[in-house]
Structure formats: structure tokens, C-alpha cells
Amino acid sequence: MQLPYEAKNVDFMRQLRKKMTREERHLWYDFLRGYPVKFYRQRRIDCYIVDFYCHAAHLVVELDGGQHYTEEAKAADDARTRILEQYHLHVLRFSNRDIQKNFREVCSVIDAYVKDHTK
């Protein structure tokens, strides 16, 4: 099943790939890019661009910087998660601090989820 997306996000998605945050680059280049199950970065789903997406595990991985911790941003993230879940996707959220301080644990959580949800 191909997930829907808005074509207007294509250029923005490409820009985001070129301007990944330090934490996104760390997770991508030091774990996900070489992971045995395919992950995509800055993938379009519905009207959103998710940080990382694994089709085989129906998994979205989001990294949240400080801007995600206001009440308004939390509500927007919750709404976004509910929409993504309508496509039978599971969303794992990690803070940038998790990437900086607990990188191995983040990778272990992602790895365990993928192994439990792929054939």
C-alpha cells in the first residue's frame, strides 16, 4: 500500500534532507542508513514530512527538539500521531537529548521494534 502525500511537500522534503539537524544526522549516518531493514529519511506521509520511516515495520521515528515541548506543539504532535496511526503506523518519538545522551538505548528501542514487527 502506498501512503498518500501532498505533492507540494516534495521540494520542502528535499530541503529538509539537506538541512538535517545534528541529531538527525547522527541517527541517520550512525545507525539507520546502514540498518538491514530499509529506512527513509524525511519521508512524505499525508500532509506531513516525517523524520524517518520504515515501511517494512510500519514505523515512523520522530526526533523532537525544544520547540516540541510547548503545550501547543504537544497538541500538534498528538494530532499528527493520531493521523499517522490511521495509516496503521507506529510513531516512536525521541528527544534530541535522548540522541545526545542515550544514543545506544534509542537504537536498541528502534531495533527491537523493527525486529518485533517485520517478518
URRA-V443276 format. One record per helix or strand. SS is the DSSP state (A for helix, B for strand). FROM is the first residue (numbers start at 1). LEN is the number of residues. If there is no record, write none. Layout:
ss & from & len
SS & FROM & LEN
SS & FROM & LEN
//
This chain:
ss & from & len
B & 5 & 1
A & 7 & 12
A & 22 & 11
B & 40 & 7
B & 48 & 7
B & 59 & 6
A & 66 & 4
A & 71 & 15
B & 90 & 6
A & 96 & 6
A & 103 & 14
//
